[in-house]
Amino acid sequence: MSTNKKLDVLFIEDNNSVFDSDTKIFDELFNKVDKVKGDQKALKLIQNNKYDVIIDDMSVDPVDGTTFMKQIKEMKPELVLVSLILGDYEEKIGDIIEFGVHAFVLTPEQFEPALEAISKLDTSPKPEKKLP
């Protein structure tokens, strides 16, 4: 259920990323995009701002990124988390999907279409599931 509201996004960049974080499509698709390098800086922004979506560029180090996304999900379970992963690392993402993180396995050429798909994610709060 999309409300056509532009989302506020934190994009966690990797120093050696294969994705072009300077693409102009960020400004076209999202209301606000903060870009940060480093887990500690990202945590500070997450604690001090309200984001609809956190996008983690895990194109270089999916193992470290997986641990970090789990940490964020435990800290703020209501956040919508997205990981961008190169196809070479696809087998390393099972844990984060089970943990409730959206994962896009892609090539650098698929980066902008992935951002378009992320801009359409439903970020409205979900009712808690009750066990029978």
VOLOTI-910972 format. One record per atom (N, C-alpha, C): residue in three letters; x, y negated, z; chain; atom name. Coordinates in pm, whole numbers, plus 50000, padded with zeros to 5 digits. Each point is the difference from the previous one (the first is absolute). Layout:
+------+-------+-------+-------+-------+------+
: resn :     u :     v :     w : chain : name :
+------+-------+-------+-------+-------+------+
:  ala :     X :     Y :     Z :     A :   CA :
...
+------+-------+-------+-------+-------+------+
END
This chain:
+------+-------+-------+-------+-------+------+
: resn :     u :     v :     w : chain : name :
+------+-------+-------+-------+-------+------+
:  met : 50085 : 50118 : 50000 :     A :    N :
:  met : 49915 : 49882 : 50000 :     A :   CA :
:  met : 50089 : 49876 : 50000 :     A :    C :
:  ser : 50016 : 49942 : 49888 :     A :    N :
:  ser : 50085 : 49883 : 49988 :     A :   CA :
:  ser : 49917 : 49873 : 50017 :     A :    C :
:  thr : 50054 : 49906 : 50075 :     A :    N :
:  thr : 49929 : 49874 : 50022 :     A :   CA :
:  thr : 50057 : 49890 : 49911 :     A :    C :
:  asn : 50093 : 50033 : 49914 :     A :    N :
:  asn : 50066 : 49905 : 49911 :     A :   CA :
:  asn : 50078 : 49894 : 50077 :     A :    C :
:  lys : 50026 : 50024 : 50127 :     A :    N :
:  lys : 50080 : 49909 : 50081 :     A :   CA :
:  lys : 50147 : 50029 : 49972 :     A :    C :
:  lys : 50077 : 49896 : 49974 :     A :    N :
:  lys : 50143 : 50020 : 49981 :     A :   CA :
:  lys : 50064 : 50031 : 50135 :     A :    C :
:  leu : 50089 : 50096 : 49999 :     A :    N :
:  leu : 50060 : 50052 : 50122 :     A :   CA :
:  leu : 50126 : 49925 : 50041 :     A :    C :
:  asp : 50025 : 50000 : 50131 :     A :    N :
:  asp : 50127 : 49952 : 50054 :     A :   CA :
:  asp : 50091 : 50121 : 50016 :     A :    C :
:  val : 50120 : 49990 : 49945 :     A :    N :
:  val : 50089 : 50116 : 49989 :     A :   CA :
:  val : 50138 : 49970 : 50057 :     A :    C :
:  leu : 50056 : 50100 : 50066 :     A :    N :
:  leu : 50141 : 49998 : 50035 :     A :   CA :
:  leu : 50068 : 50104 : 49911 :     A :    C :
:  phe : 50099 : 49956 : 49923 :     A :    N :
:  phe : 50076 : 50090 : 49913 :     A :   CA :
:  phe : 50138 : 50018 : 50060 :     A :    C :
:  ile : 50030 : 50122 : 50043 :     A :    N :
:  ile : 50129 : 50031 : 50061 :     A :   CA :
:  ile : 50092 : 50048 : 49889 :     A :    C :
:  glu : 50096 : 49916 : 49966 :     A :    N :
:  glu : 50091 : 50027 : 49889 :     A :   CA :
:  glu : 50116 : 50087 : 50045 :     A :    C :
:  asp : 50055 : 50072 : 49906 :     A :    N :
:  asp : 50123 : 50074 : 50022 :     A :   CA :
:  asp : 50113 : 49924 : 49929 :     A :    C :
:  asn : 50114 : 49990 : 50063 :     A :    N :
:  asn : 50112 : 49925 : 49942 :     A :   CA :
:  asn : 50041 : 50050 : 49862 :     A :    C :
:  asn : 49986 : 50129 : 49974 :     A :    N :
:  asn : 50044 : 50058 : 49874 :     A :   CA :
:  asn : 49883 : 50051 : 49916 :     A :    C :
:  ser : 49887 : 49938 : 50014 :     A :    N :
:  ser : 49878 : 50047 : 49935 :     A :   CA :
:  ser : 50009 : 50000 : 49848 :     A :    C :
:  val : 49923 : 50091 : 49941 :     A :    N :
:  val : 49987 : 50001 : 49854 :     A :   CA :
:  val : 49874 : 49924 : 49957 :     A :    C :
:  phe : 49920 : 49954 : 50097 :     A :    N :
:  phe : 49879 : 49925 : 49970 :     A :   CA :
:  phe : 50029 : 49850 : 50002 :     A :    C :
:  asp : 49936 : 49925 : 49912 :     A :    N :
:  asp : 50023 : 49856 : 49986 :     A :   CA :
:  asp : 49908 : 49924 : 50095 :     A :    C :
:  ser : 50051 : 49970 : 50118 :     A :    N :
:  ser : 49918 : 49929 : 50099 :     A :   CA :
:  ser : 49979 : 49853 : 49966 :     A :    C :
:  asp : 50067 : 49952 : 49897 :     A :    N :
:  asp : 49982 : 49861 : 49958 :     A :   CA :
:  asp : 49891 : 49984 : 49894 :     A :    C :
:  thr : 49931 : 50109 : 49968 :     A :    N :
:  thr : 49896 : 49992 : 49899 :     A :   CA :
:  thr : 49892 : 49900 : 50039 :     A :    C :
:  lys : 49951 : 49928 : 49903 :     A :    N :
:  lys : 49898 : 49897 : 50023 :     A :   CA :
:  lys : 49863 : 50060 : 50031 :     A :    C :
:  ile : 49985 : 50130 : 49976 :     A :    N :
:  ile : 49870 : 50063 : 50022 :     A :   CA :
:  ile : 49957 : 49996 : 50147 :     A :    C :
:  phe : 50097 : 49992 : 50091 :     A :    N :
:  phe : 49965 : 49987 : 50141 :     A :   CA :
:  phe : 49910 : 49879 : 50021 :     A :    C :
:  asp : 50039 : 49886 : 49944 :     A :    N :
:  asp : 49921 : 49877 : 50016 :     A :   CA :
:  asp : 49864 : 50008 : 49933 :     A :    C :
:  glu : 49992 : 50076 : 49893 :     A :    N :
:  glu : 49873 : 50013 : 49928 :     A :   CA :
:  glu : 49901 : 50090 : 50074 :     A :    C :
:  leu : 50051 : 50103 : 50064 :     A :    N :
:  leu : 49912 : 50102 : 50058 :     A :   CA :
:  leu : 49966 : 49979 : 50147 :     A :    C :
:  phe : 50088 : 49936 : 50073 :     A :    N :
:  phe : 49983 : 49993 : 50145 :     A :   CA :
:  phe : 49989 : 49856 : 50048 :     A :    C :
:  asn : 49934 : 49982 : 50114 :     A :    N :
:  asn : 49985 : 49869 : 50060 :     A :   CA :
:  asn : 50134 : 49949 : 50053 :     A :    C :
:  lys : 50065 : 50083 : 50080 :     A :    N :
:  lys : 50126 : 49963 : 50063 :     A :   CA :
:  lys : 50091 : 50122 : 49996 :     A :    C :
:  val : 50125 : 49979 : 49964 :     A :    N :
:  val : 50098 : 50110 : 50000 :     A :   CA :
:  val : 50125 : 49952 : 50073 :     A :    C :
:  asp : 50027 : 50065 : 50112 :     A :    N :
:  asp : 50127 : 49978 : 50068 :     A :   CA :
:  asp : 50091 : 50115 : 49958 :     A :    C :
:  lys : 50124 : 49966 : 49964 :     A :    N :
:  lys : 50098 : 50102 : 49962 :     A :   CA :
:  lys : 50112 : 49997 : 50103 :     A :    C :
:  val : 50041 : 50118 : 50042 :     A :    N :
:  val : 50102 : 50009 : 50104 :     A :   CA :
:  val : 50090 : 50120 : 49971 :     A :    C :
:  lys : 50126 : 49986 : 50041 :     A :    N :
:  lys : 50094 : 50112 : 49992 :     A :   CA :
:  lys : 50038 : 50036 : 50142 :     A :    C :
:  gly : 49990 : 50127 : 50031 :     A :    N :
:  gly : 50040 : 50046 : 50133 :     A :   CA :
:  gly : 49882 : 50030 : 50091 :     A :    C :
:  asp : 50012 : 50112 : 50071 :     A :    N :
:  asp : 49892 : 50045 : 50087 :     A :   CA :
:  asp : 49973 : 49905 : 50116 :     A :    C :
:  gln : 50103 : 49947 : 50063 :     A :    N :
:  gln : 49980 : 49912 : 50115 :     A :   CA :
:  gln : 49928 : 49871 : 49961 :     A :    C :
:  lys : 50039 : 49942 : 49887 :     A :    N :
:  lys : 49931 : 49880 : 49952 :     A :   CA :
:  lys : 49856 : 50032 : 49964 :     A :    C :
:  ala : 49978 : 50116 : 49942 :     A :    N :
:  ala : 49864 : 50041 : 49964 :     A :   CA :
:  ala : 49914 : 50016 : 50126 :     A :    C :
:  leu : 50054 : 50065 : 50102 :     A :    N :
:  leu : 49924 : 50018 : 50124 :     A :   CA :
:  leu : 49962 : 49867 : 50062 :     A :    C :
:  lys : 50091 : 49904 : 49997 :     A :    N :
:  lys : 49972 : 49867 : 50056 :     A :   CA :
:  lys : 49884 : 49935 : 49924 :     A :    C :
:  leu : 50002 : 50008 : 49867 :     A :    N :
:  leu : 49891 : 49943 : 49920 :     A :   CA :
:  leu : 49867 : 50072 : 50027 :     A :    C :
:  ile : 50005 : 50131 : 50011 :     A :    N :
:  ile : 49878 : 50077 : 50026 :     A :   CA :
:  ile : 49940 : 49961 : 50134 :     A :    C :
:  gln : 50084 : 49980 : 50100 :     A :    N :
:  gln : 49952 : 49963 : 50132 :     A :   CA :
:  gln : 49944 : 49858 : 50005 :     A :    C :
:  asn : 50052 : 49910 : 49916 :     A :    N :
:  asn : 49963 : 49859 : 50008 :     A :   CA :
:  asn : 49904 : 49952 : 49892 :     A :    C :
:  asn : 49957 : 50089 : 49910 :     A :    N :
:  asn : 49911 : 49962 : 49890 :     A :   CA :
:  asn : 49892 : 50104 : 49981 :     A :    C :
:  lys : 49897 : 49962 : 49929 :     A :    N :
:  lys : 49894 : 50094 : 49965 :     A :   CA :
:  lys : 50012 : 50031 : 49852 :     A :    C :
:  tyr : 50021 : 50126 : 49970 :     A :    N :
:  tyr : 50009 : 50046 : 49862 :     A :   CA :
:  tyr : 49889 : 50099 : 49972 :     A :    C :
:  asp : 49953 : 50001 : 49876 :     A :    N :
:  asp : 49904 : 50100 : 49958 :     A :   CA :
:  asp : 50071 : 50129 : 49959 :     A :    C :
:  val : 50118 : 49984 : 49939 :     A :    N :
:  val : 50074 : 50115 : 49949 :     A :   CA :
:  val : 50150 : 49978 : 50023 :     A :    C :
:  ile : 50067 : 50108 : 50042 :     A :    N :
:  ile : 50146 : 50001 : 50009 :     A :   CA :
:  ile : 50048 : 50094 : 49890 :     A :    C :
:  ile : 50087 : 49949 : 49913 :     A :    N :
:  ile : 50056 : 50081 : 49892 :     A :   CA :
:  ile : 50148 : 50020 : 50029 :     A :    C :
:  asp : 50042 : 50126 : 50006 :     A :    N :
:  asp : 50141 : 50030 : 50026 :     A :   CA :
:  asp : 50062 : 50060 : 49875 :     A :    C :
:  asp : 50105 : 49935 : 49952 :     A :    N :
:  asp : 50076 : 50048 : 49885 :     A :   CA :
:  asp : 50094 : 50109 : 50051 :     A :    C :
:  met : 49963 : 50125 : 49973 :     A :    N :
:  met : 50081 : 50113 : 50044 :     A :   CA :
:  met : 50074 : 50062 : 49882 :     A :    C :
:  ser : 50034 : 49919 : 49902 :     A :    N :
:  ser : 50061 : 50053 : 49878 :     A :   CA :
:  ser : 50143 : 50048 : 50021 :     A :    C :
:  val : 50067 : 49952 : 50103 :     A :    N :
:  val : 50139 : 50037 : 50020 :     A :   CA :
:  val : 50017 : 50097 : 50117 :     A :    C :
:  asp : 49931 : 49976 : 50111 :     A :    N :
:  asp : 50018 : 50084 : 50118 :     A :   CA :
:  asp : 49865 : 50046 : 50055 :     A :    C :
:  pro : 49941 : 50102 : 49940 :     A :    N :
:  pro : 49868 : 50043 : 50045 :     A :   CA :
:  pro : 49999 : 50060 : 50139 :     A :    C :
:  val : 50110 : 50057 : 50046 :     A :    N :
:  val : 50002 : 50060 : 50133 :     A :   CA :
:  val : 49988 : 49891 : 50106 :     A :    C :
:  asp : 50082 : 49897 : 49990 :     A :    N :
:  asp : 49994 : 49888 : 50095 :     A :   CA :
:  asp : 49865 : 49929 : 49988 :     A :    C :
:  gly : 49952 : 49982 : 49878 :     A :    N :
:  gly : 49871 : 49934 : 49979 :     A :   CA :
:  gly : 49885 : 50076 : 50061 :     A :    C :
:  thr : 50004 : 50132 : 49991 :     A :    N :
:  thr : 49894 : 50084 : 50058 :     A :   CA :
:  thr : 49994 : 49980 : 50151 :     A :    C :
:  thr : 50115 : 50002 : 50065 :     A :    N :
:  thr : 50006 : 49980 : 50144 :     A :   CA :
:  thr : 49945 : 49862 : 50037 :     A :    C :
:  phe : 50036 : 49899 : 49923 :     A :    N :
:  phe : 49956 : 49864 : 50029 :     A :   CA :
:  phe : 49848 : 49985 : 49981 :     A :    C :
:  met : 49945 : 50060 : 49894 :     A :    N :
:  met : 49855 : 49990 : 49977 :     A :   CA :
:  met : 49923 : 50069 : 50112 :     A :    C :
:  lys : 50050 : 50111 : 50050 :     A :    N :
:  lys : 49936 : 50068 : 50113 :     A :   CA :
:  lys : 50003 : 49910 : 50123 :     A :    C :
:  gln : 50111 : 49932 : 50021 :     A :    N :
:  gln : 50012 : 49909 : 50114 :     A :   CA :
:  gln : 49896 : 49888 : 49990 :     A :    C :
:  ile : 49985 : 49942 : 49882 :     A :    N :
:  ile : 49900 : 49894 : 49982 :     A :   CA :
:  ile : 49859 : 50054 : 50023 :     A :    C :
:  lys : 49970 : 50118 : 49946 :     A :    N :
:  lys : 49866 : 50058 : 50014 :     A :   CA :
:  lys : 49967 : 50028 : 50145 :     A :    C :
:  glu : 50099 : 50044 : 50078 :     A :    N :
:  glu : 49977 : 50022 : 50143 :     A :   CA :
:  glu : 49978 : 49868 : 50073 :     A :    C :
:  met : 50072 : 49897 : 49960 :     A :    N :
:  met : 49992 : 49869 : 50063 :     A :   CA :
:  met : 49869 : 49929 : 49966 :     A :    C :
:  lys : 49959 : 50006 : 49872 :     A :    N :
:  lys : 49880 : 49932 : 49954 :     A :   CA :
:  lys : 49921 : 50094 : 49908 :     A :    C :
:  pro : 49924 : 50092 : 50059 :     A :    N :
:  pro : 49931 : 50103 : 49919 :     A :   CA :
:  pro : 49896 : 49943 : 49903 :     A :    C :
:  glu : 49955 : 49879 : 50023 :     A :    N :
:  glu : 49898 : 49941 : 49913 :     A :   CA :
:  glu : 50056 : 49947 : 49868 :     A :    C :
:  leu : 50130 : 49983 : 49992 :     A :    N :
:  leu : 50061 : 49945 : 49878 :     A :   CA :
:  leu : 49995 : 50100 : 49885 :     A :    C :
:  val : 49980 : 49947 : 49880 :     A :    N :
:  val : 50009 : 50082 : 49879 :     A :   CA :
:  val : 50146 : 49997 : 49958 :     A :    C :
:  leu : 50060 : 50119 : 49993 :     A :    N :
:  leu : 50141 : 50012 : 49966 :     A :   CA :
:  leu : 50015 : 50071 : 49867 :     A :    C :
:  val : 50093 : 49948 : 49919 :     A :    N :
:  val : 50026 : 50056 : 49867 :     A :   CA :
:  val : 50150 : 50017 : 49984 :     A :    C :
:  ser : 50039 : 50117 : 49949 :     A :    N :
:  ser : 50140 : 50025 : 49970 :     A :   CA :
:  ser : 50017 : 50017 : 49851 :     A :    C :
:  leu : 50103 : 49936 : 49946 :     A :    N :
:  leu : 50035 : 50014 : 49859 :     A :   CA :
:  leu : 50123 : 50090 : 49991 :     A :    C :
:  ile : 49987 : 50110 : 49929 :     A :    N :
:  ile : 50102 : 50104 : 50000 :     A :   CA :
:  ile : 50034 : 50039 : 49857 :     A :    C :
:  leu : 50127 : 50017 : 49972 :     A :    N :
:  leu : 50042 : 50050 : 49869 :     A :   CA :
:  leu : 49965 : 50149 : 49990 :     A :    C :
:  gly : 49971 : 50044 : 49880 :     A :    N :
:  gly : 49964 : 50139 : 49977 :     A :   CA :
:  gly : 50103 : 50099 : 50050 :     A :    C :
:  asp : 50127 : 49960 : 50003 :     A :    N :
:  asp : 50106 : 50088 : 50048 :     A :   CA :
:  asp : 49982 : 50040 : 50146 :     A :    C :
:  tyr : 49926 : 49922 : 50076 :     A :    N :
:  tyr : 49987 : 50023 : 50143 :     A :   CA :
:  tyr : 49861 : 50048 : 50040 :     A :    C :
:  glu : 49921 : 50041 : 49904 :     A :    N :
:  glu : 49860 : 50035 : 50025 :     A :   CA :
:  glu : 49983 : 50102 : 50113 :     A :    C :
:  glu : 50089 : 50096 : 50009 :     A :    N :
:  glu : 49985 : 50105 : 50101 :     A :   CA :
:  glu : 50019 : 49949 : 50142 :     A :    C :
:  lys : 50053 : 49880 : 50016 :     A :    N :
:  lys : 50028 : 49948 : 50134 :     A :   CA :
:  lys : 49884 : 49918 : 50057 :     A :    C :
:  ile : 49887 : 49995 : 49931 :     A :    N :
:  ile : 49894 : 49910 : 50045 :     A :   CA :
:  ile : 49881 : 50068 : 50066 :     A :    C :
:  gly : 50000 : 50132 : 50005 :     A :    N :
:  gly : 49886 : 50071 : 50058 :     A :   CA :
:  gly : 49964 : 49954 : 50140 :     A :    C :
:  asp : 50101 : 49977 : 50082 :     A :    N :
:  asp : 49976 : 49958 : 50138 :     A :   CA :
:  asp : 49924 : 49868 : 50009 :     A :    C :
:  ile : 50037 : 49903 : 49917 :     A :    N :
:  ile : 49936 : 49869 : 50014 :     A :   CA :
:  ile : 49857 : 50002 : 49947 :     A :    C :
:  ile : 49973 : 50083 : 49900 :     A :    N :
:  ile : 49863 : 50010 : 49950 :     A :   CA :
:  ile : 49910 : 50058 : 50108 :     A :    C :
:  glu : 50049 : 50105 : 50066 :     A :    N :
:  glu : 49924 : 50060 : 50110 :     A :   CA :
:  glu : 49981 : 49902 : 50115 :     A :    C :
:  phe : 50090 : 49904 : 50010 :     A :    N :
:  phe : 49996 : 49901 : 50107 :     A :   CA :
:  phe : 49908 : 49882 : 49966 :     A :    C :
:  gly : 49945 : 50000 : 49878 :     A :    N :
:  gly : 49907 : 49896 : 49961 :     A :   CA :
:  gly : 50060 : 49886 : 49919 :     A :    C :
:  val : 50116 : 50023 : 49942 :     A :    N :
:  val : 50065 : 49899 : 49918 :     A :   CA :
:  val : 49970 : 50031 : 49853 :     A :    C :
:  his : 49960 : 49900 : 49924 :     A :    N :
:  his : 49980 : 50017 : 49856 :     A :   CA :
:  his : 50137 : 50004 : 49934 :     A :    C :
:  ala : 50018 : 50090 : 49906 :     A :    N :
:  ala : 50129 : 50011 : 49932 :     A :   CA :
:  ala : 49980 : 49994 : 49850 :     A :    C :
:  phe : 50083 : 49919 : 49936 :     A :    N :
:  phe : 50003 : 49991 : 49855 :     A :   CA :
:  phe : 50134 : 50055 : 49953 :     A :    C :
:  val : 49996 : 50110 : 49928 :     A :    N :
:  val : 50121 : 50055 : 49941 :     A :   CA :
:  val : 50007 : 49944 : 49859 :     A :    C :
:  leu : 50107 : 49925 : 49970 :     A :    N :
:  leu : 50004 : 49929 : 49874 :     A :   CA :
:  leu : 50141 : 49977 : 49949 :     A :    C :
:  thr : 50003 : 49948 : 49879 :     A :    N :
:  thr : 50126 : 49958 : 49938 :     A :   CA :
:  thr : 50003 : 49848 : 50006 :     A :    C :
:  pro : 50115 : 49939 : 49976 :     A :    N :
:  pro : 50005 : 49853 : 50003 :     A :   CA :
:  pro : 49900 : 49935 : 49903 :     A :    C :
:  glu : 49973 : 50065 : 49888 :     A :    N :
:  glu : 49905 : 49945 : 49902 :     A :   CA :
:  glu : 49855 : 50002 : 50052 :     A :    C :
:  gln : 49973 : 50081 : 50100 :     A :    N :
:  gln : 49864 : 50011 : 50054 :     A :   CA :
:  gln : 49978 : 49909 : 50121 :     A :    C :
:  phe : 50098 : 49920 : 50035 :     A :    N :
:  phe : 49993 : 49915 : 50119 :     A :   CA :
:  phe : 49882 : 49903 : 49994 :     A :    C :
:  glu : 49988 : 49924 : 49892 :     A :    N :
:  glu : 49891 : 49901 : 49991 :     A :   CA :
:  glu : 49862 : 50067 : 49998 :     A :    C :
:  pro : 49977 : 50108 : 49924 :     A :    N :
:  pro : 49869 : 50066 : 50010 :     A :   CA :
:  pro : 49972 : 50053 : 50141 :     A :    C :
:  ala : 50104 : 50044 : 50070 :     A :    N :
:  ala : 49979 : 50045 : 50139 :     A :   CA :
:  ala : 49956 : 49882 : 50087 :     A :    C :
:  leu : 50061 : 49884 : 49981 :     A :    N :
:  leu : 49958 : 49882 : 50077 :     A :   CA :
:  leu : 49855 : 49963 : 49969 :     A :    C :
:  glu : 49959 : 50014 : 49875 :     A :    N :
:  glu : 49861 : 49974 : 49964 :     A :   CA :
:  glu : 49907 : 50095 : 50075 :     A :    C :
:  ala : 50036 : 50127 : 50006 :     A :    N :
:  ala : 49918 : 50097 : 50074 :     A :   CA :
:  ala : 49996 : 49968 : 50148 :     A :    C :
:  ile : 50113 : 49959 : 50055 :     A :    N :
:  ile : 50005 : 49964 : 50142 :     A :   CA :
:  ile : 49911 : 49878 : 50027 :     A :    C :
:  ser : 49996 : 49906 : 49908 :     A :    N :
:  ser : 49918 : 49879 : 50021 :     A :   CA :
:  ser : 49851 : 50032 : 50009 :     A :    C :
:  lys : 49962 : 50118 : 49954 :     A :    N :
:  lys : 49858 : 50041 : 50002 :     A :   CA :
:  lys : 49966 : 50094 : 50114 :     A :    C :
:  leu : 50097 : 50029 : 50087 :     A :    N :
:  leu : 49974 : 50090 : 50113 :     A :   CA :
:  leu : 49896 : 49941 : 50093 :     A :    C :
:  asp : 49918 : 50086 : 50054 :     A :    N :
:  asp : 49901 : 49959 : 50100 :     A :   CA :
:  asp : 50070 : 49993 : 50135 :     A :    C :
:  thr : 50011 : 49881 : 50055 :     A :    N :
:  thr : 50068 : 49982 : 50128 :     A :   CA :
:  thr : 49903 : 49975 : 50115 :     A :    C :
:  ser : 49871 : 50017 : 49974 :     A :    N :
:  ser : 49903 : 49977 : 50106 :     A :   CA :
:  ser : 50015 : 50107 : 50107 :     A :    C :
:  pro : 49975 : 49963 : 50126 :     A :    N :
:  pro : 50015 : 50097 : 50109 :     A :   CA :
:  pro : 49908 : 50120 : 49979 :     A :    C :
:  lys : 50054 : 50117 : 50029 :     A :    N :
:  lys : 49922 : 50122 : 49987 :     A :   CA :
:  lys : 49946 : 50041 : 50136 :     A :    C :
:  pro : 49876 : 50049 : 50006 :     A :    N :
:  pro : 49950 : 50047 : 50129 :     A :   CA :
:  pro : 50077 : 50123 : 50044 :     A :    C :
:  glu : 50022 : 50009 : 50130 :     A :    N :
:  glu : 50072 : 50116 : 50051 :     A :   CA :
:  glu : 49915 : 50125 : 49983 :     A :    C :
:  lys : 50066 : 50108 : 49960 :     A :    N :
:  lys : 49929 : 50127 : 49983 :     A :   CA :
:  lys : 49982 : 50065 : 50135 :     A :    C :
:  lys : 49880 : 50044 : 50025 :     A :    N :
:  lys : 49970 : 50070 : 50126 :     A :   CA :
:  lys : 50006 : 50149 : 49974 :     A :    C :
:  leu : 50063 : 50071 : 50090 :     A :    N :
:  leu : 50005 : 50145 : 49987 :     A :   CA :
:  leu : 49869 : 50059 : 50048 :     A :    C :
:  pro : 49956 : 50110 : 49936 :     A :    N :
:  pro : 49871 : 50061 : 50041 :     A :   CA :
:  pro : 50007 : 50059 : 50139 :     A :    C :
+------+-------+-------+-------+-------+------+
END
